Amino acid sequence: MELKLARTELASKPKTISLEKLFESIKQDNSAIFYFDKTNSHKDLMDSVSKFEESGFNVYFKEIRYGLDQDDYLYQFHII
């Protein structure tokens, strides 16, 4: 499964990361915070949350608004 990371600039395209790479980075530190782009489907995000929870991790999933516009948001995963 591929997820799009949050953009660092509004005009740029989001970079993608595989679920396997996320697992690798979490296994190194036992904890991580990831920010994902709003163009990810909610279903894919919830599927990835369930995969992490099945592996024994706790996942805190939030939608973060950073502006006044309705489309100014991104998703945060805090995985412990």
PDB file as gemmi writes it, atoms N, CA and C in Angstrom:
CRYST1    1.000    1.000    1.000  90.00  90.00  90.00 P 1                      
ATOM      1  N   MET A   1       0.847  -1.171   0.000  1.00  0.00           N  
ATOM      2  CA  MET A   1       0.000   0.000   0.000  1.00  0.00           C  
ATOM      3  C   MET A   1       0.893   1.236   0.000  1.00  0.00           C  
ATOM      4  N   GLU A   2       0.573   2.194  -0.815  1.00  0.00           N  
ATOM      5  CA  GLU A   2       1.319   3.438  -0.924  1.00  0.00           C  
ATOM      6  C   GLU A   2       0.498   4.577  -0.323  1.00  0.00           C  
ATOM      7  N   LEU A   3       1.125   5.403   0.506  1.00  0.00           N  
ATOM      8  CA  LEU A   3       0.487   6.580   1.087  1.00  0.00           C  
ATOM      9  C   LEU A   3       1.283   7.808   0.685  1.00  0.00           C  
ATOM     10  N   LYS A   4       0.607   8.925   0.550  1.00  0.00           N  
ATOM     11  CA  LYS A   4       1.256  10.170   0.154  1.00  0.00           C  
ATOM     12  C   LYS A   4       1.595  10.978   1.400  1.00  0.00           C  
ATOM     13  N   LEU A   5       2.873  11.328   1.520  1.00  0.00           N  
ATOM     14  CA  LEU A   5       3.311  12.151   2.641  1.00  0.00           C  
ATOM     15  C   LEU A   5       2.862  13.593   2.436  1.00  0.00           C  
ATOM     16  N   ALA A   6       2.788  14.339   3.513  1.00  0.00           N  
ATOM     17  CA  ALA A   6       2.372  15.742   3.440  1.00  0.00           C  
ATOM     18  C   ALA A   6       3.376  16.542   2.623  1.00  0.00           C  
ATOM     19  N   ARG A   7       2.872  17.519   1.926  1.00  0.00           N  
ATOM     20  CA  ARG A   7       3.710  18.379   1.091  1.00  0.00           C  
ATOM     21  C   ARG A   7       4.474  19.369   1.967  1.00  0.00           C  
ATOM     22  N   THR A   8       5.673  19.690   1.535  1.00  0.00           N  
ATOM     23  CA  THR A   8       6.432  20.717   2.242  1.00  0.00           C  
ATOM     24  C   THR A   8       6.190  22.094   1.639  1.00  0.00           C  
ATOM     25  N   GLU A   9       5.717  22.132   0.389  1.00  0.00           N  
ATOM     26  CA  GLU A   9       5.345  23.370  -0.294  1.00  0.00           C  
ATOM     27  C   GLU A   9       4.013  23.141  -0.983  1.00  0.00           C  
ATOM     28  N   LEU A  10       3.171  24.170  -1.023  1.00  0.00           N  
ATOM     29  CA  LEU A  10       1.835  24.011  -1.590  1.00  0.00           C  
ATOM     30  C   LEU A  10       1.847  23.672  -3.077  1.00  0.00           C  
ATOM     31  N   ALA A  11       2.833  24.162  -3.804  1.00  0.00           N  
ATOM     32  CA  ALA A  11       2.879  23.933  -5.246  1.00  0.00           C  
ATOM     33  C   ALA A  11       3.510  22.594  -5.623  1.00  0.00           C  
ATOM     34  N   SER A  12       4.131  21.911  -4.685  1.00  0.00           N  
ATOM     35  CA  SER A  12       4.807  20.649  -5.001  1.00  0.00           C  
ATOM     36  C   SER A  12       3.840  19.478  -4.963  1.00  0.00           C  
ATOM     37  N   LYS A  13       4.264  18.373  -5.536  1.00  0.00           N  
ATOM     38  CA  LYS A  13       3.468  17.149  -5.506  1.00  0.00           C  
ATOM     39  C   LYS A  13       3.879  16.338  -4.279  1.00  0.00           C  
ATOM     40  N   PRO A  14       2.940  15.627  -3.661  1.00  0.00           N  
ATOM     41  CA  PRO A  14       3.300  14.834  -2.473  1.00  0.00           C  
ATOM     42  C   PRO A  14       4.133  13.612  -2.845  1.00  0.00           C  
ATOM     43  N   LYS A  15       5.085  13.271  -1.989  1.00  0.00           N  
ATOM     44  CA  LYS A  15       5.904  12.075  -2.177  1.00  0.00           C  
ATOM     45  C   LYS A  15       5.171  10.889  -1.590  1.00  0.00           C  
ATOM     46  N   THR A  16       5.410   9.717  -2.148  1.00  0.00           N  
ATOM     47  CA  THR A  16       4.742   8.514  -1.654  1.00  0.00           C  
ATOM     48  C   THR A  16       5.711   7.667  -0.832  1.00  0.00           C  
ATOM     49  N   ILE A  17       5.131   6.896   0.075  1.00  0.00           N  
ATOM     50  CA  ILE A  17       5.914   5.978   0.905  1.00  0.00           C  
ATOM     51  C   ILE A  17       5.104   4.702   1.070  1.00  0.00           C  
ATOM     52  N   SER A  18       5.797   3.587   1.077  1.00  0.00           N  
ATOM     53  CA  SER A  18       5.100   2.310   1.230  1.00  0.00           C  
ATOM     54  C   SER A  18       4.894   2.003   2.706  1.00  0.00           C  
ATOM     55  N   LEU A  19       3.946   1.158   2.976  1.00  0.00           N  
ATOM     56  CA  LEU A  19       3.646   0.753   4.344  1.00  0.00           C  
ATOM     57  C   LEU A  19       4.829  -0.004   4.950  1.00  0.00           C  
ATOM     58  N   GLU A  20       5.560  -0.746   4.133  1.00  0.00           N  
ATOM     59  CA  GLU A  20       6.728  -1.484   4.600  1.00  0.00           C  
ATOM     60  C   GLU A  20       7.819  -0.533   5.097  1.00  0.00           C  
ATOM     61  N   LYS A  21       8.023   0.581   4.388  1.00  0.00           N  
ATOM     62  CA  LYS A  21       9.022   1.570   4.814  1.00  0.00           C  
ATOM     63  C   LYS A  21       8.619   2.216   6.132  1.00  0.00           C  
ATOM     64  N   LEU A  22       7.315   2.439   6.320  1.00  0.00           N  
ATOM     65  CA  LEU A  22       6.844   2.989   7.585  1.00  0.00           C  
ATOM     66  C   LEU A  22       7.127   2.017   8.723  1.00  0.00           C  
ATOM     67  N   PHE A  23       6.874   0.728   8.498  1.00  0.00           N  
ATOM     68  CA  PHE A  23       7.160  -0.286   9.512  1.00  0.00           C  
ATOM     69  C   PHE A  23       8.649  -0.316   9.855  1.00  0.00           C  
ATOM     70  N   GLU A  24       9.510  -0.196   8.837  1.00  0.00           N  
ATOM     71  CA  GLU A  24      10.959  -0.202   9.074  1.00  0.00           C  
ATOM     72  C   GLU A  24      11.395   0.966   9.940  1.00  0.00           C  
ATOM     73  N   SER A  25      10.879   2.146   9.671  1.00  0.00           N  
ATOM     74  CA  SER A  25      11.284   3.317  10.445  1.00  0.00           C  
ATOM     75  C   SER A  25      10.758   3.262  11.870  1.00  0.00           C  
ATOM     76  N   ILE A  26       9.604   2.636  12.075  1.00  0.00           N  
ATOM     77  CA  ILE A  26       9.062   2.509  13.424  1.00  0.00           C  
ATOM     78  C   ILE A  26       9.849   1.477  14.225  1.00  0.00           C  
ATOM     79  N   LYS A  27      10.275   0.399  13.582  1.00  0.00           N  
ATOM     80  CA  LYS A  27      11.034  -0.638  14.286  1.00  0.00           C  
ATOM     81  C   LYS A  27      12.373  -0.116  14.779  1.00  0.00           C  
ATOM     82  N   GLN A  28      12.934   0.877  14.095  1.00  0.00           N  
ATOM     83  CA  GLN A  28      14.203   1.455  14.529  1.00  0.00           C  
ATOM     84  C   GLN A  28      14.030   2.291  15.792  1.00  0.00           C  
ATOM     85  N   ASP A  29      12.965   3.074  15.864  1.00  0.00           N  
ATOM     86  CA  ASP A  29      12.787   4.017  16.973  1.00  0.00           C  
ATOM     87  C   ASP A  29      11.697   3.617  17.963  1.00  0.00           C  
ATOM     88  N   ASN A  30      10.889   2.627  17.643  1.00  0.00           N  
ATOM     89  CA  ASN A  30       9.747   2.188  18.448  1.00  0.00           C  
ATOM     90  C   ASN A  30       8.664   3.247  18.582  1.00  0.00           C  
ATOM     91  N   SER A  31       8.791   4.351  17.908  1.00  0.00           N  
ATOM     92  CA  SER A  31       7.793   5.425  17.934  1.00  0.00           C  
ATOM     93  C   SER A  31       8.064   6.350  16.758  1.00  0.00           C  
ATOM     94  N   ALA A  32       6.996   6.925  16.208  1.00  0.00           N  
ATOM     95  CA  ALA A  32       7.179   7.851  15.088  1.00  0.00           C  
ATOM     96  C   ALA A  32       5.926   8.689  14.899  1.00  0.00           C  
ATOM     97  N   ILE A  33       6.122   9.850  14.300  1.00  0.00           N  
ATOM     98  CA  ILE A  33       5.018  10.714  13.915  1.00  0.00           C  
ATOM     99  C   ILE A  33       5.140  10.958  12.421  1.00  0.00           C  
ATOM    100  N   PHE A  34       4.058  10.704  11.696  1.00  0.00           N  
ATOM    101  CA  PHE A  34       4.028  10.896  10.254  1.00  0.00           C  
ATOM    102  C   PHE A  34       2.893  11.841   9.901  1.00  0.00           C  
ATOM    103  N   TYR A  35       3.120  12.648   8.867  1.00  0.00           N  
ATOM    104  CA  TYR A  35       2.093  13.555   8.357  1.00  0.00           C  
ATOM    105  C   TYR A  35       1.797  13.163   6.917  1.00  0.00           C  
ATOM    106  N   PHE A  36       0.499  13.006   6.620  1.00  0.00           N  
ATOM    107  CA  PHE A  36       0.077  12.559   5.304  1.00  0.00           C  
ATOM    108  C   PHE A  36      -0.775  13.616   4.614  1.00  0.00           C  
ATOM    109  N   ASP A  37      -0.734  13.598   3.304  1.00  0.00           N  
ATOM    110  CA  ASP A  37      -1.443  14.571   2.482  1.00  0.00           C  
ATOM    111  C   ASP A  37      -2.952  14.325   2.497  1.00  0.00           C  
ATOM    112  N   LYS A  38      -3.689  15.384   2.229  1.00  0.00           N  
ATOM    113  CA  LYS A  38      -5.153  15.291   2.226  1.00  0.00           C  
ATOM    114  C   LYS A  38      -5.693  14.509   1.030  1.00  0.00           C  
ATOM    115  N   THR A  39      -4.865  14.246   0.027  1.00  0.00           N  
ATOM    116  CA  THR A  39      -5.322  13.510  -1.152  1.00  0.00           C  
ATOM    117  C   THR A  39      -5.379  12.006  -0.923  1.00  0.00           C  
ATOM    118  N   ASN A  40      -4.885  11.514   0.215  1.00  0.00           N  
ATOM    119  CA  ASN A  40      -5.022  10.100   0.559  1.00  0.00           C  
ATOM    120  C   ASN A  40      -6.488   9.790   0.813  1.00  0.00           C  
ATOM    121  N   SER A  41      -6.901   8.603   0.446  1.00  0.00           N  
ATOM    122  CA  SER A  41      -8.285   8.224   0.727  1.00  0.00           C  
ATOM    123  C   SER A  41      -8.404   7.831   2.210  1.00  0.00           C  
ATOM    124  N   HIS A  42      -9.531   8.172   2.775  1.00  0.00           N  
ATOM    125  CA  HIS A  42      -9.758   7.876   4.188  1.00  0.00           C  
ATOM    126  C   HIS A  42      -9.725   6.362   4.428  1.00  0.00           C  
ATOM    127  N   LYS A  43     -10.208   5.610   3.464  1.00  0.00           N  
ATOM    128  CA  LYS A  43     -10.208   4.148   3.581  1.00  0.00           C  
ATOM    129  C   LYS A  43      -8.792   3.595   3.672  1.00  0.00           C  
ATOM    130  N   ASP A  44      -7.869   4.102   2.836  1.00  0.00           N  
ATOM    131  CA  ASP A  44      -6.483   3.654   2.876  1.00  0.00           C  
ATOM    132  C   ASP A  44      -5.829   3.992   4.209  1.00  0.00           C  
ATOM    133  N   LEU A  45      -6.116   5.177   4.716  1.00  0.00           N  
ATOM    134  CA  LEU A  45      -5.544   5.576   6.001  1.00  0.00           C  
ATOM    135  C   LEU A  45      -6.049   4.681   7.128  1.00  0.00           C  
ATOM    136  N   MET A  46      -7.332   4.384   7.129  1.00  0.00           N  
ATOM    137  CA  MET A  46      -7.889   3.535   8.175  1.00  0.00           C  
ATOM    138  C   MET A  46      -7.389   2.093   8.045  1.00  0.00           C  
ATOM    139  N   ASP A  47      -7.176   1.629   6.816  1.00  0.00           N  
ATOM    140  CA  ASP A  47      -6.595   0.294   6.606  1.00  0.00           C  
ATOM    141  C   ASP A  47      -5.178   0.221   7.156  1.00  0.00           C  
ATOM    142  N   SER A  48      -4.396   1.284   6.948  1.00  0.00           N  
ATOM    143  CA  SER A  48      -3.029   1.284   7.468  1.00  0.00           C  
ATOM    144  C   SER A  48      -3.028   1.367   8.998  1.00  0.00           C  
ATOM    145  N   VAL A  49      -3.978   2.103   9.589  1.00  0.00           N  
ATOM    146  CA  VAL A  49      -4.093   2.147  11.051  1.00  0.00           C  
ATOM    147  C   VAL A  49      -4.364   0.743  11.581  1.00  0.00           C  
ATOM    148  N   SER A  50      -5.260   0.027  10.960  1.00  0.00           N  
ATOM    149  CA  SER A  50      -5.582  -1.328  11.441  1.00  0.00           C  
ATOM    150  C   SER A  50      -4.393  -2.276  11.280  1.00  0.00           C  
ATOM    151  N   LYS A  51      -3.588  -2.105  10.217  1.00  0.00           N  
ATOM    152  CA  LYS A  51      -2.397  -2.956  10.029  1.00  0.00           C  
ATOM    153  C   LYS A  51      -1.384  -2.719  11.147  1.00  0.00           C  
ATOM    154  N   PHE A  52      -1.189  -1.444  11.535  1.00  0.00           N  
ATOM    155  CA  PHE A  52      -0.270  -1.142  12.630  1.00  0.00           C  
ATOM    156  C   PHE A  52      -0.793  -1.703  13.953  1.00  0.00           C  
ATOM    157  N   GLU A  53      -2.081  -1.577  14.185  1.00  0.00           N  
ATOM    158  CA  GLU A  53      -2.661  -2.087  15.427  1.00  0.00           C  
ATOM    159  C   GLU A  53      -2.598  -3.609  15.492  1.00  0.00           C  
ATOM    160  N   GLU A  54      -2.757  -4.287  14.353  1.00  0.00           N  
ATOM    161  CA  GLU A  54      -2.622  -5.743  14.312  1.00  0.00           C  
ATOM    162  C   GLU A  54      -1.194  -6.181  14.638  1.00  0.00           C  
ATOM    163  N   SER A  55      -0.226  -5.307  14.355  1.00  0.00           N  
ATOM    164  CA  SER A  55       1.180  -5.619  14.634  1.00  0.00           C  
ATOM    165  C   SER A  55       1.579  -5.253  16.060  1.00  0.00           C  
ATOM    166  N   GLY A  56       0.639  -4.751  16.855  1.00  0.00           N  
ATOM    167  CA  GLY A  56       0.931  -4.469  18.256  1.00  0.00           C  
ATOM    168  C   GLY A  56       1.253  -3.020  18.567  1.00  0.00           C  
ATOM    169  N   PHE A  57       1.097  -2.115  17.615  1.00  0.00           N  
ATOM    170  CA  PHE A  57       1.359  -0.703  17.851  1.00  0.00           C  
ATOM    171  C   PHE A  57       0.071   0.024  18.214  1.00  0.00           C  
ATOM    172  N   ASN A  58       0.194   1.122  18.939  1.00  0.00           N  
ATOM    173  CA  ASN A  58      -0.927   2.024  19.176  1.00  0.00           C  
ATOM    174  C   ASN A  58      -0.810   3.185  18.196  1.00  0.00           C  
ATOM    175  N   VAL A  59      -1.908   3.515  17.527  1.00  0.00           N  
ATOM    176  CA  VAL A  59      -1.901   4.577  16.528  1.00  0.00           C  
ATOM    177  C   VAL A  59      -2.910   5.646  16.920  1.00  0.00           C  
ATOM    178  N   TYR A  60      -2.444   6.879  16.993  1.00  0.00           N  
ATOM    179  CA  TYR A  60      -3.322   8.019  17.232  1.00  0.00           C  
ATOM    180  C   TYR A  60      -3.447   8.773  15.916  1.00  0.00           C  
ATOM    181  N   PHE A  61      -4.642   8.825  15.392  1.00  0.00           N  
ATOM    182  CA  PHE A  61      -4.936   9.365  14.062  1.00  0.00           C  
ATOM    183  C   PHE A  61      -5.713  10.673  14.227  1.00  0.00           C  
ATOM    184  N   LYS A  62      -5.187  11.759  13.663  1.00  0.00           N  
ATOM    185  CA  LYS A  62      -5.852  13.055  13.774  1.00  0.00           C  
ATOM    186  C   LYS A  62      -5.866  13.769  12.428  1.00  0.00           C  
ATOM    187  N   GLU A  63      -6.874  14.598  12.250  1.00  0.00           N  
ATOM    188  CA  GLU A  63      -6.929  15.505  11.109  1.00  0.00           C  
ATOM    189  C   GLU A  63      -6.508  16.878  11.636  1.00  0.00           C  
ATOM    190  N   ILE A  64      -5.510  17.473  11.017  1.00  0.00           N  
ATOM    191  CA  ILE A  64      -4.976  18.746  11.482  1.00  0.00           C  
ATOM    192  C   ILE A  64      -5.317  19.835  10.479  1.00  0.00           C  
ATOM    193  N   ARG A  65      -5.951  20.886  10.943  1.00  0.00           N  
ATOM    194  CA  ARG A  65      -6.282  22.052  10.104  1.00  0.00           C  
ATOM    195  C   ARG A  65      -5.215  23.119  10.324  1.00  0.00           C  
ATOM    196  N   TYR A  66      -4.679  23.655   9.234  1.00  0.00           N  
ATOM    197  CA  TYR A  66      -3.612  24.644   9.343  1.00  0.00           C  
ATOM    198  C   TYR A  66      -3.986  25.984   8.728  1.00  0.00           C  
ATOM    199  N   GLY A  67      -5.219  26.147   8.302  1.00  0.00           N  
ATOM    200  CA  GLY A  67      -5.656  27.407   7.710  1.00  0.00           C  
ATOM    201  C   GLY A  67      -7.148  27.583   7.867  1.00  0.00           C  
ATOM    202  N   LEU A  68      -7.649  28.701   7.372  1.00  0.00           N  
ATOM    203  CA  LEU A  68      -9.066  28.997   7.494  1.00  0.00           C  
ATOM    204  C   LEU A  68      -9.908  28.337   6.406  1.00  0.00           C  
ATOM    205  N   ASP A  69      -9.280  27.993   5.295  1.00  0.00           N  
ATOM    206  CA  ASP A  69      -9.999  27.353   4.202  1.00  0.00           C  
ATOM    207  C   ASP A  69     -10.387  25.922   4.589  1.00  0.00           C  
ATOM    208  N   GLN A  70     -11.495  25.459   4.084  1.00  0.00           N  
ATOM    209  CA  GLN A  70     -11.979  24.127   4.395  1.00  0.00           C  
ATOM    210  C   GLN A  70     -11.040  23.034   3.885  1.00  0.00           C  
ATOM    211  N   ASP A  71     -10.270  23.331   2.850  1.00  0.00           N  
ATOM    212  CA  ASP A  71      -9.362  22.343   2.267  1.00  0.00           C  
ATOM    213  C   ASP A  71      -7.944  22.417   2.825  1.00  0.00           C  
ATOM    214  N   ASP A  72      -7.712  23.204   3.855  1.00  0.00           N  
ATOM    215  CA  ASP A  72      -6.388  23.331   4.453  1.00  0.00           C  
ATOM    216  C   ASP A  72      -6.254  22.371   5.631  1.00  0.00           C  
ATOM    217  N   TYR A  73      -5.956  21.116   5.326  1.00  0.00           N  
ATOM    218  CA  TYR A  73      -5.781  20.129   6.375  1.00  0.00           C  
ATOM    219  C   TYR A  73      -4.822  19.037   5.919  1.00  0.00           C  
ATOM    220  N   LEU A  74      -4.324  18.283   6.879  1.00  0.00           N  
ATOM    221  CA  LEU A  74      -3.504  17.111   6.626  1.00  0.00           C  
ATOM    222  C   LEU A  74      -3.789  16.108   7.733  1.00  0.00           C  
ATOM    223  N   TYR A  75      -3.245  14.916   7.609  1.00  0.00           N  
ATOM    224  CA  TYR A  75      -3.493  13.861   8.567  1.00  0.00           C  
ATOM    225  C   TYR A  75      -2.211  13.570   9.345  1.00  0.00           C  
ATOM    226  N   GLN A  76      -2.374  13.245  10.626  1.00  0.00           N  
ATOM    227  CA  GLN A  76      -1.239  12.908  11.473  1.00  0.00           C  
ATOM    228  C   GLN A  76      -1.437  11.511  12.050  1.00  0.00           C  
ATOM    229  N   PHE A  77      -0.365  10.716  11.981  1.00  0.00           N  
ATOM    230  CA  PHE A  77      -0.299   9.416  12.651  1.00  0.00           C  
ATOM    231  C   PHE A  77       0.779   9.532  13.723  1.00  0.00           C  
ATOM    232  N   HIS A  78       0.437   9.252  14.950  1.00  0.00           N  
ATOM    233  CA  HIS A  78       1.436   9.129  15.998  1.00  0.00           C  
ATOM    234  C   HIS A  78       1.422   7.660  16.399  1.00  0.00           C  
ATOM    235  N   ILE A  79       2.496   6.969  16.085  1.00  0.00           N  
ATOM    236  CA  ILE A  79       2.551   5.520  16.279  1.00  0.00           C  
ATOM    237  C   ILE A  79       3.524   5.207  17.410  1.00  0.00           C  
ATOM    238  N   ILE A  80       3.007   4.475  18.384  1.00  0.00           N  
ATOM    239  CA  ILE A  80       3.834   4.098  19.555  1.00  0.00           C  
ATOM    240  C   ILE A  80       3.850   2.588  19.654  1.00  0.00           C  
TER     241      ILE A  80                                                      
END                                                                             
